Amino acid sequence: MQYSGRGWLGWVAMPYSTKIARMSDKRVIIAIDGPAGAGKSTLAKRVAEKLGYLYINTGAIYRAVALWALRLGVDLSDMHRLEQLAKEARIELTTGEGRVLLNGEDVTEAIREARIAEAASKVSAVPGVRRALLALQRGMAEKNSVVMEGRDIGTVVFPEAQVKIFLDAEPAERARRRALELQETGRAPDEQTVASDLKSRDQRDRQRSEAPLVQAADAEFVDTTGMSLEEVEEILLRLVRARTSNGRAAAH
């Protein structure tokens, strides 16, 4: 791989923003951010499937680190140890069924447990963890057009993304959706408890010092309250087409 005759070493030394600019004609990055329960995961996956892009769930990456920490008995307030785990973890997201591998083990089902989600929210607030996983997230998008969802994709991970979308919904709607998700896994959650948990998570996400949850200045805001998945999906696809020459701007 060579750029401007400088070769691979020149590419490595090149500023990140320049790399994005050089590769923008070869791939498309769609960044979808928003709070828990806004529909990011489901919609990002659907859009990726429609476009033939790689879907990347950054929440699964933080959950994998949280799972490892809990298994090792690491105190979630031990920021130094959590950062070490994030640096050492071998995390892979497979295409197709979207399996999550942690150090070679398929942990797709394990990271869906409620206690892992709660732990991941705390782990993701650690500045060292976010910095350690930043390179991993960017690396996953180096060779593919991607739809990446999370809470800081358009502001920190890929600030130069061609398409930025911020999804949100009314708190009551988000709580209802999350309760339904939990019911599908065989649990019987109390919607009021779910709403309280979401409120606490929102506060952590928005108030953390490193990469807080905020809408990027150039992101399109989409309120999904009262809308079907199909309706929101169509809105997102129209936004992608508008910003990427009918969605065909990248080789994928």
Buried (B, 14 or more C-beta within 10 A) or exposed (E): EEBEEEEEEEBEEBEEEEBBEEBBEEBBBBBBBBBBBBBBBBBBBBBBEBBEBBBBBBBBBBBBBBBBBBEEEBEBEEBEBBBBBBBEBEBBBEEEEBBBBBEEEEBBEBBBBEEBBBBBBBBBBBEBBBBBBBEBBBEBBEEBBBBBBBBBBBBBBBBBBBBBBBBBBEBEBBBBBBBEBBEEEEEEBEBEEBBEBBEEBBEBBEEBEBBBBBBBEEBBEBBBEEBEEEEBBEBBBEBBBEBBEEBEBBEB
